[in-house]
Structure formats: structure tokens, C-alpha cells
Amino acid sequence: MMMIEDFKKDVNSSFIEIQENTGKQVEAFKEETQTFLKELQENITKQEKELNKTIQNLKVEIETIRKP
């Protein structure tokens, strides 16, 4: 009977450890995802600014070419 109780304790302990490790992994993944999304947003914003600057420069060139 004692062996069954010990086995139950071991299984329960393992289950708790698995839950804790899974929670830690989920948190780590969540942080990595948030960091990735933040970097992605920063890159998109930077590219948008560069594109807008290029568009503005092209507009100026077009106006310069159109002037008689």
C-alpha cells in the first residue's frame, strides 16, 4: 500500500513540476513574441518614414521637371 502512495506522490510531484515548467515556457514565449512584435513595428515605422521621404523627394523632382 505504501508503494502506491509513494507512486501517487511522485506522479503528483511530477505533474506540478510539469505545470510550473509549462508556465515558465509560456511566459518566455510570450516575452519573445512581444519583443519580436515591438521590433517588427519599429522596423515598419522606419520603413514607412523612409518611403514617405522618398515619395516626397520624387514629388519635388517631378515638379522640378514639369516647370518650364
PDB file of N, CA, C and O in Angstrom:
ATOM      1  N   MET A   1       0.821  -1.198   0.000  1.00  0.00           N
ATOM      2  CA  MET A   1       0.000   0.000   0.000  1.00  0.00           C
ATOM      3  C   MET A   1       0.866   1.262   0.000  1.00  0.00           C
ATOM      4  O   MET A   1       0.521   2.272  -0.613  1.00  0.00           O
ATOM      5  N   MET A   2       1.977   1.179   0.691  1.00  0.00           N
ATOM      6  CA  MET A   2       2.871   2.326   0.772  1.00  0.00           C
ATOM      7  C   MET A   2       3.466   2.654  -0.598  1.00  0.00           C
ATOM      8  O   MET A   2       3.705   3.820  -0.912  1.00  0.00           O
ATOM      9  N   MET A   3       3.701   1.635  -1.400  1.00  0.00           N
ATOM     10  CA  MET A   3       4.265   1.859  -2.724  1.00  0.00           C
ATOM     11  C   MET A   3       3.302   2.648  -3.600  1.00  0.00           C
ATOM     12  O   MET A   3       3.723   3.508  -4.374  1.00  0.00           O
ATOM     13  N   ILE A   4       2.031   2.362  -3.483  1.00  0.00           N
ATOM     14  CA  ILE A   4       1.032   3.076  -4.272  1.00  0.00           C
ATOM     15  C   ILE A   4       0.984   4.537  -3.847  1.00  0.00           C
ATOM     16  O   ILE A   4       0.906   5.425  -4.697  1.00  0.00           O
ATOM     17  N   GLU A   5       1.029   4.794  -2.565  1.00  0.00           N
ATOM     18  CA  GLU A   5       1.014   6.176  -2.063  1.00  0.00           C
ATOM     19  C   GLU A   5       2.262   6.926  -2.516  1.00  0.00           C
ATOM     20  O   GLU A   5       2.181   8.086  -2.919  1.00  0.00           O
ATOM     21  N   ASP A   6       3.403   6.271  -2.450  1.00  0.00           N
ATOM     22  CA  ASP A   6       4.645   6.895  -2.920  1.00  0.00           C
ATOM     23  C   ASP A   6       4.567   7.197  -4.418  1.00  0.00           C
ATOM     24  O   ASP A   6       4.998   8.255  -4.875  1.00  0.00           O
ATOM     25  N   PHE A   7       4.013   6.256  -5.163  1.00  0.00           N
ATOM     26  CA  PHE A   7       3.850   6.450  -6.600  1.00  0.00           C
ATOM     27  C   PHE A   7       2.929   7.634  -6.879  1.00  0.00           C
ATOM     28  O   PHE A   7       3.216   8.453  -7.751  1.00  0.00           O
ATOM     29  N   LYS A   8       1.825   7.726  -6.140  1.00  0.00           N
ATOM     30  CA  LYS A   8       0.894   8.848  -6.308  1.00  0.00           C
ATOM     31  C   LYS A   8       1.590  10.169  -6.013  1.00  0.00           C
ATOM     32  O   LYS A   8       1.402  11.151  -6.731  1.00  0.00           O
ATOM     33  N   LYS A   9       2.398  10.189  -4.951  1.00  0.00           N
ATOM     34  CA  LYS A   9       3.127  11.413  -4.594  1.00  0.00           C
ATOM     35  C   LYS A   9       4.114  11.793  -5.701  1.00  0.00           C
ATOM     36  O   LYS A   9       4.237  12.963  -6.065  1.00  0.00           O
ATOM     37  N   ASP A  10       4.810  10.788  -6.226  1.00  0.00           N
ATOM     38  CA  ASP A  10       5.769  11.054  -7.304  1.00  0.00           C
ATOM     39  C   ASP A  10       5.070  11.588  -8.557  1.00  0.00           C
ATOM     40  O   ASP A  10       5.539  12.535  -9.188  1.00  0.00           O
ATOM     41  N   VAL A  11       3.951  10.968  -8.902  1.00  0.00           N
ATOM     42  CA  VAL A  11       3.194  11.408 -10.074  1.00  0.00           C
ATOM     43  C   VAL A  11       2.677  12.824  -9.858  1.00  0.00           C
ATOM     44  O   VAL A  11       2.757  13.667 -10.751  1.00  0.00           O
ATOM     45  N   ASN A  12       2.153  13.076  -8.680  1.00  0.00           N
ATOM     46  CA  ASN A  12       1.630  14.404  -8.358  1.00  0.00           C
ATOM     47  C   ASN A  12       2.745  15.444  -8.399  1.00  0.00           C
ATOM     48  O   ASN A  12       2.564  16.543  -8.923  1.00  0.00           O
ATOM     49  N   SER A  13       3.886  15.090  -7.849  1.00  0.00           N
ATOM     50  CA  SER A  13       5.030  15.996  -7.848  1.00  0.00           C
ATOM     51  C   SER A  13       5.487  16.278  -9.281  1.00  0.00           C
ATOM     52  O   SER A  13       5.790  17.418  -9.635  1.00  0.00           O
ATOM     53  N   SER A  14       5.532  15.234 -10.088  1.00  0.00           N
ATOM     54  CA  SER A  14       5.920  15.407 -11.492  1.00  0.00           C
ATOM     55  C   SER A  14       4.915  16.285 -12.232  1.00  0.00           C
ATOM     56  O   SER A  14       5.295  17.125 -13.048  1.00  0.00           O
ATOM     57  N   PHE A  15       3.657  16.087 -11.946  1.00  0.00           N
ATOM     58  CA  PHE A  15       2.611  16.880 -12.585  1.00  0.00           C
ATOM     59  C   PHE A  15       2.757  18.361 -12.230  1.00  0.00           C
ATOM     60  O   PHE A  15       2.645  19.230 -13.095  1.00  0.00           O
ATOM     61  N   ILE A  16       3.004  18.633 -10.970  1.00  0.00           N
ATOM     62  CA  ILE A  16       3.187  20.023 -10.528  1.00  0.00           C
ATOM     63  C   ILE A  16       4.409  20.633 -11.212  1.00  0.00           C
ATOM     64  O   ILE A  16       4.372  21.781 -11.656  1.00  0.00           O
ATOM     65  N   GLU A  17       5.483  19.865 -11.291  1.00  0.00           N
ATOM     66  CA  GLU A  17       6.700  20.351 -11.944  1.00  0.00           C
ATOM     67  C   GLU A  17       6.453  20.639 -13.426  1.00  0.00           C
ATOM     68  O   GLU A  17       6.928  21.642 -13.960  1.00  0.00           O
ATOM     69  N   ILE A  18       5.714  19.761 -14.073  1.00  0.00           N
ATOM     70  CA  ILE A  18       5.375  19.971 -15.487  1.00  0.00           C
ATOM     71  C   ILE A  18       4.546  21.241 -15.647  1.00  0.00           C
ATOM     72  O   ILE A  18       4.779  22.022 -16.569  1.00  0.00           O
ATOM     73  N   GLN A  19       3.587  21.450 -14.763  1.00  0.00           N
ATOM     74  CA  GLN A  19       2.760  22.664 -14.831  1.00  0.00           C
ATOM     75  C   GLN A  19       3.615  23.913 -14.665  1.00  0.00           C
ATOM     76  O   GLN A  19       3.449  24.887 -15.400  1.00  0.00           O
ATOM     77  N   GLU A  20       4.534  23.885 -13.695  1.00  0.00           N
ATOM     78  CA  GLU A  20       5.394  25.043 -13.451  1.00  0.00           C
ATOM     79  C   GLU A  20       6.292  25.311 -14.654  1.00  0.00           C
ATOM     80  O   GLU A  20       6.442  26.455 -15.084  1.00  0.00           O
ATOM     81  N   ASN A  21       6.886  24.250 -15.192  1.00  0.00           N
ATOM     82  CA  ASN A  21       7.766  24.418 -16.353  1.00  0.00           C
ATOM     83  C   ASN A  21       7.001  24.919 -17.571  1.00  0.00           C
ATOM     84  O   ASN A  21       7.494  25.762 -18.321  1.00  0.00           O
ATOM     85  N   THR A  22       5.809  24.404 -17.760  1.00  0.00           N
ATOM     86  CA  THR A  22       4.985  24.856 -18.883  1.00  0.00           C
ATOM     87  C   THR A  22       4.641  26.331 -18.724  1.00  0.00           C
ATOM     88  O   THR A  22       4.682  27.090 -19.693  1.00  0.00           O
ATOM     89  N   GLY A  23       4.306  26.732 -17.514  1.00  0.00           N
ATOM     90  CA  GLY A  23       4.008  28.142 -17.249  1.00  0.00           C
ATOM     91  C   GLY A  23       5.199  29.032 -17.559  1.00  0.00           C
ATOM     92  O   GLY A  23       5.049  30.105 -18.143  1.00  0.00           O
ATOM     93  N   LYS A  24       6.388  28.579 -17.163  1.00  0.00           N
ATOM     94  CA  LYS A  24       7.602  29.351 -17.437  1.00  0.00           C
ATOM     95  C   LYS A  24       7.865  29.439 -18.938  1.00  0.00           C
ATOM     96  O   LYS A  24       8.250  30.491 -19.447  1.00  0.00           O
ATOM     97  N   GLN A  25       7.655  28.334 -19.636  1.00  0.00           N
ATOM     98  CA  GLN A  25       7.863  28.330 -21.086  1.00  0.00           C
ATOM     99  C   GLN A  25       6.872  29.251 -21.788  1.00  0.00           C
ATOM    100  O   GLN A  25       7.232  29.953 -22.733  1.00  0.00           O
ATOM    101  N   VAL A  26       5.637  29.244 -21.329  1.00  0.00           N
ATOM    102  CA  VAL A  26       4.617  30.117 -21.919  1.00  0.00           C
ATOM    103  C   VAL A  26       4.997  31.580 -21.704  1.00  0.00           C
ATOM    104  O   VAL A  26       4.885  32.394 -22.621  1.00  0.00           O
ATOM    105  N   GLU A  27       5.442  31.913 -20.500  1.00  0.00           N
ATOM    106  CA  GLU A  27       5.848  33.294 -20.214  1.00  0.00           C
ATOM    107  C   GLU A  27       7.039  33.700 -21.080  1.00  0.00           C
ATOM    108  O   GLU A  27       7.068  34.807 -21.617  1.00  0.00           O
ATOM    109  N   ALA A  28       8.013  32.813 -21.216  1.00  0.00           N
ATOM    110  CA  ALA A  28       9.185  33.115 -22.042  1.00  0.00           C
ATOM    111  C   ALA A  28       8.772  33.323 -23.497  1.00  0.00           C
ATOM    112  O   ALA A  28       9.247  34.248 -24.156  1.00  0.00           O
ATOM    113  N   PHE A  29       7.896  32.470 -23.989  1.00  0.00           N
ATOM    114  CA  PHE A  29       7.414  32.603 -25.367  1.00  0.00           C
ATOM    115  C   PHE A  29       6.646  33.906 -25.541  1.00  0.00           C
ATOM    116  O   PHE A  29       6.779  34.586 -26.559  1.00  0.00           O
ATOM    117  N   LYS A  30       5.846  34.247 -24.544  1.00  0.00           N
ATOM    118  CA  LYS A  30       5.068  35.489 -24.584  1.00  0.00           C
ATOM    119  C   LYS A  30       6.005  36.696 -24.660  1.00  0.00           C
ATOM    120  O   LYS A  30       5.775  37.613 -25.447  1.00  0.00           O
ATOM    121  N   GLU A  31       7.057  36.694 -23.845  1.00  0.00           N
ATOM    122  CA  GLU A  31       8.014  37.797 -23.858  1.00  0.00           C
ATOM    123  C   GLU A  31       8.744  37.877 -25.200  1.00  0.00           C
ATOM    124  O   GLU A  31       8.926  38.962 -25.751  1.00  0.00           O
ATOM    125  N   GLU A  32       9.161  36.717 -25.721  1.00  0.00           N
ATOM    126  CA  GLU A  32       9.843  36.697 -27.020  1.00  0.00           C
ATOM    127  C   GLU A  32       8.929  37.226 -28.119  1.00  0.00           C
ATOM    128  O   GLU A  32       9.365  37.974 -28.994  1.00  0.00           O
ATOM    129  N   THR A  33       7.679  36.838 -28.068  1.00  0.00           N
ATOM    130  CA  THR A  33       6.716  37.283 -29.072  1.00  0.00           C
ATOM    131  C   THR A  33       6.507  38.787 -28.984  1.00  0.00           C
ATOM    132  O   THR A  33       6.455  39.471 -30.006  1.00  0.00           O
ATOM    133  N   GLN A  34       6.387  39.303 -27.766  1.00  0.00           N
ATOM    134  CA  GLN A  34       6.194  40.743 -27.595  1.00  0.00           C
ATOM    135  C   GLN A  34       7.408  41.514 -28.088  1.00  0.00           C
ATOM    136  O   GLN A  34       7.269  42.561 -28.720  1.00  0.00           O
ATOM    137  N   THR A  35       8.602  40.998 -27.799  1.00  0.00           N
ATOM    138  CA  THR A  35       9.824  41.647 -28.269  1.00  0.00           C
ATOM    139  C   THR A  35       9.878  41.645 -29.794  1.00  0.00           C
ATOM    140  O   THR A  35      10.206  42.659 -30.411  1.00  0.00           O
ATOM    141  N   PHE A  36       9.556  40.504 -30.395  1.00  0.00           N
ATOM    142  CA  PHE A  36       9.549  40.397 -31.853  1.00  0.00           C
ATOM    143  C   PHE A  36       8.556  41.375 -32.468  1.00  0.00           C
ATOM    144  O   PHE A  36       8.872  42.063 -33.438  1.00  0.00           O
ATOM    145  N   LEU A  37       7.350  41.435 -31.898  1.00  0.00           N
ATOM    146  CA  LEU A  37       6.326  42.332 -32.441  1.00  0.00           C
ATOM    147  C   LEU A  37       6.741  43.793 -32.304  1.00  0.00           C
ATOM    148  O   LEU A  37       6.482  44.603 -33.194  1.00  0.00           O
ATOM    149  N   LYS A  38       7.382  44.125 -31.190  1.00  0.00           N
ATOM    150  CA  LYS A  38       7.852  45.502 -30.990  1.00  0.00           C
ATOM    151  C   LYS A  38       8.916  45.850 -32.034  1.00  0.00           C
ATOM    152  O   LYS A  38       8.870  46.922 -32.637  1.00  0.00           O
ATOM    153  N   GLU A  39       9.865  44.948 -32.244  1.00  0.00           N
ATOM    154  CA  GLU A  39      10.906  45.185 -33.244  1.00  0.00           C
ATOM    155  C   GLU A  39      10.309  45.277 -34.645  1.00  0.00           C
ATOM    156  O   GLU A  39      10.719  46.112 -35.451  1.00  0.00           O
ATOM    157  N   LEU A  40       9.352  44.425 -34.923  1.00  0.00           N
ATOM    158  CA  LEU A  40       8.683  44.450 -36.223  1.00  0.00           C
ATOM    159  C   LEU A  40       7.978  45.786 -36.441  1.00  0.00           C
ATOM    160  O   LEU A  40       8.073  46.375 -37.518  1.00  0.00           O
ATOM    161  N   GLN A  41       7.278  46.259 -35.425  1.00  0.00           N
ATOM    162  CA  GLN A  41       6.577  47.540 -35.526  1.00  0.00           C
ATOM    163  C   GLN A  41       7.567  48.681 -35.737  1.00  0.00           C
ATOM    164  O   GLN A  41       7.321  49.583 -36.538  1.00  0.00           O
ATOM    165  N   GLU A  42       8.694  48.639 -35.011  1.00  0.00           N
ATOM    166  CA  GLU A  42       9.715  49.677 -35.173  1.00  0.00           C
ATOM    167  C   GLU A  42      10.276  49.665 -36.597  1.00  0.00           C
ATOM    168  O   GLU A  42      10.485  50.721 -37.194  1.00  0.00           O
ATOM    169  N   ASN A  43      10.516  48.478 -37.130  1.00  0.00           N
ATOM    170  CA  ASN A  43      11.039  48.376 -38.498  1.00  0.00           C
ATOM    171  C   ASN A  43      10.024  48.871 -39.521  1.00  0.00           C
ATOM    172  O   ASN A  43      10.385  49.545 -40.486  1.00  0.00           O
ATOM    173  N   ILE A  44       8.779  48.542 -39.313  1.00  0.00           N
ATOM    174  CA  ILE A  44       7.730  49.002 -40.229  1.00  0.00           C
ATOM    175  C   ILE A  44       7.633  50.523 -40.193  1.00  0.00           C
ATOM    176  O   ILE A  44       7.520  51.167 -41.235  1.00  0.00           O
ATOM    177  N   THR A  45       7.678  51.090 -39.001  1.00  0.00           N
ATOM    178  CA  THR A  45       7.610  52.545 -38.857  1.00  0.00           C
ATOM    179  C   THR A  45       8.801  53.207 -39.547  1.00  0.00           C
ATOM    180  O   THR A  45       8.649  54.218 -40.232  1.00  0.00           O
ATOM    181  N   LYS A  46       9.983  52.626 -39.361  1.00  0.00           N
ATOM    182  CA  LYS A  46      11.182  53.170 -40.003  1.00  0.00           C
ATOM    183  C   LYS A  46      11.058  53.104 -41.527  1.00  0.00           C
ATOM    184  O   LYS A  46      11.366  54.074 -42.219  1.00  0.00           O
ATOM    185  N   GLN A  47      10.612  51.973 -42.039  1.00  0.00           N
ATOM    186  CA  GLN A  47      10.442  51.829 -43.485  1.00  0.00           C
ATOM    187  C   GLN A  47       9.385  52.787 -44.016  1.00  0.00           C
ATOM    188  O   GLN A  47       9.529  53.333 -45.110  1.00  0.00           O
ATOM    189  N   GLU A  48       8.334  52.989 -43.246  1.00  0.00           N
ATOM    190  CA  GLU A  48       7.282  53.919 -43.656  1.00  0.00           C
ATOM    191  C   GLU A  48       7.837  55.337 -43.767  1.00  0.00           C
ATOM    192  O   GLU A  48       7.542  56.047 -44.728  1.00  0.00           O
ATOM    193  N   LYS A  49       8.636  55.746 -42.789  1.00  0.00           N
ATOM    194  CA  LYS A  49       9.230  57.083 -42.824  1.00  0.00           C
ATOM    195  C   LYS A  49      10.156  57.236 -44.026  1.00  0.00           C
ATOM    196  O   LYS A  49      10.136  58.257 -44.714  1.00  0.00           O
ATOM    197  N   GLU A  50      10.965  56.208 -44.271  1.00  0.00           N
ATOM    198  CA  GLU A  50      11.880  56.256 -45.413  1.00  0.00           C
ATOM    199  C   GLU A  50      11.108  56.313 -46.729  1.00  0.00           C
ATOM    200  O   GLU A  50      11.484  57.047 -47.643  1.00  0.00           O
ATOM    201  N   LEU A  51      10.050  55.550 -46.821  1.00  0.00           N
ATOM    202  CA  LEU A  51       9.226  55.544 -48.029  1.00  0.00           C
ATOM    203  C   LEU A  51       8.559  56.904 -48.239  1.00  0.00           C
ATOM    204  O   LEU A  51       8.522  57.413 -49.359  1.00  0.00           O
ATOM    205  N   ASN A  52       8.040  57.482 -47.177  1.00  0.00           N
ATOM    206  CA  ASN A  52       7.418  58.809 -47.282  1.00  0.00           C
ATOM    207  C   ASN A  52       8.436  59.859 -47.717  1.00  0.00           C
ATOM    208  O   ASN A  52       8.119  60.754 -48.501  1.00  0.00           O
ATOM    209  N   LYS A  53       9.658  59.745 -47.205  1.00  0.00           N
ATOM    210  CA  LYS A  53      10.712  60.681 -47.598  1.00  0.00           C
ATOM    211  C   LYS A  53      11.037  60.510 -49.086  1.00  0.00           C
ATOM    212  O   LYS A  53      11.197  61.494 -49.808  1.00  0.00           O
ATOM    213  N   THR A  54      11.133  59.277 -49.530  1.00  0.00           N
ATOM    214  CA  THR A  54      11.403  59.003 -50.945  1.00  0.00           C
ATOM    215  C   THR A  54      10.282  59.546 -51.824  1.00  0.00           C
ATOM    216  O   THR A  54      10.539  60.148 -52.866  1.00  0.00           O
ATOM    217  N   ILE A  55       9.052  59.335 -51.407  1.00  0.00           N
ATOM    218  CA  ILE A  55       7.901  59.844 -52.162  1.00  0.00           C
ATOM    219  C   ILE A  55       7.960  61.365 -52.249  1.00  0.00           C
ATOM    220  O   ILE A  55       7.725  61.942 -53.311  1.00  0.00           O
ATOM    221  N   GLN A  56       8.271  62.002 -51.140  1.00  0.00           N
ATOM    222  CA  GLN A  56       8.356  63.461 -51.131  1.00  0.00           C
ATOM    223  C   GLN A  56       9.463  63.940 -52.074  1.00  0.00           C
ATOM    224  O   GLN A  56       9.276  64.903 -52.817  1.00  0.00           O
ATOM    225  N   ASN A  57      10.603  63.273 -52.040  1.00  0.00           N
ATOM    226  CA  ASN A  57      11.712  63.639 -52.935  1.00  0.00           C
ATOM    227  C   ASN A  57      11.319  63.462 -54.398  1.00  0.00           C
ATOM    228  O   ASN A  57      11.661  64.290 -55.242  1.00  0.00           O
ATOM    229  N   LEU A  58      10.609  62.398 -54.691  1.00  0.00           N
ATOM    230  CA  LEU A  58      10.158  62.170 -56.068  1.00  0.00           C
ATOM    231  C   LEU A  58       9.154  63.232 -56.505  1.00  0.00           C
ATOM    232  O   LEU A  58       9.179  63.677 -57.652  1.00  0.00           O
ATOM    233  N   LYS A  59       8.280  63.636 -55.606  1.00  0.00           N
ATOM    234  CA  LYS A  59       7.325  64.698 -55.932  1.00  0.00           C
ATOM    235  C   LYS A  59       8.053  65.993 -56.272  1.00  0.00           C
ATOM    236  O   LYS A  59       7.687  66.696 -57.214  1.00  0.00           O
ATOM    237  N   VAL A  60       9.085  66.298 -55.494  1.00  0.00           N
ATOM    238  CA  VAL A  60       9.872  67.507 -55.755  1.00  0.00           C
ATOM    239  C   VAL A  60      10.552  67.395 -57.119  1.00  0.00           C
ATOM    240  O   VAL A  60      10.563  68.357 -57.887  1.00  0.00           O
ATOM    241  N   GLU A  61      11.110  66.244 -57.419  1.00  0.00           N
ATOM    242  CA  GLU A  61      11.753  66.041 -58.723  1.00  0.00           C
ATOM    243  C   GLU A  61      10.750  66.193 -59.861  1.00  0.00           C
ATOM    244  O   GLU A  61      11.050  66.815 -60.880  1.00  0.00           O
ATOM    245  N   ILE A  62       9.566  65.628 -59.687  1.00  0.00           N
ATOM    246  CA  ILE A  62       8.528  65.731 -60.719  1.00  0.00           C
ATOM    247  C   ILE A  62       8.149  67.192 -60.938  1.00  0.00           C
ATOM    248  O   ILE A  62       8.022  67.632 -62.080  1.00  0.00           O
ATOM    249  N   GLU A  63       7.970  67.930 -59.879  1.00  0.00           N
ATOM    250  CA  GLU A  63       7.613  69.350 -60.004  1.00  0.00           C
ATOM    251  C   GLU A  63       8.736  70.131 -60.677  1.00  0.00           C
ATOM    252  O   GLU A  63       8.482  71.039 -61.468  1.00  0.00           O
ATOM    253  N   THR A  64       9.966  69.776 -60.362  1.00  0.00           N
ATOM    254  CA  THR A  64      11.108  70.446 -60.987  1.00  0.00           C
ATOM    255  C   THR A  64      11.133  70.163 -62.486  1.00  0.00           C
ATOM    256  O   THR A  64      11.393  71.060 -63.289  1.00  0.00           O
ATOM    257  N   ILE A  65      10.867  68.934 -62.853  1.00  0.00           N
ATOM    258  CA  ILE A  65      10.857  68.551 -64.271  1.00  0.00           C
ATOM    259  C   ILE A  65       9.699  69.229 -65.009  1.00  0.00           C
ATOM    260  O   ILE A  65       9.855  69.614 -66.168  1.00  0.00           O
ATOM    261  N   ARG A  66       8.568  69.379 -64.375  1.00  0.00           N
ATOM    262  CA  ARG A  66       7.381  69.969 -65.011  1.00  0.00           C
ATOM    263  C   ARG A  66       7.524  71.469 -65.244  1.00  0.00           C
ATOM    264  O   ARG A  66       6.895  72.018 -66.149  1.00  0.00           O
ATOM    265  N   LYS A  67       8.330  72.123 -64.449  1.00  0.00           N
ATOM    266  CA  LYS A  67       8.481  73.575 -64.602  1.00  0.00           C
ATOM    267  C   LYS A  67       9.137  73.889 -65.943  1.00  0.00           C
ATOM    268  O   LYS A  67      10.136  73.276 -66.317  1.00  0.00           O
ATOM    269  N   PRO A  68       8.552  74.867 -66.670  1.00  0.00           N
ATOM    270  CA  PRO A  68       9.098  75.209 -67.999  1.00  0.00           C
ATOM    271  C   PRO A  68      10.400  75.980 -67.928  1.00  0.00           C
ATOM    272  O   PRO A  68      10.967  76.330 -68.963  1.00  0.00           O
TER     273      PRO A  68
END
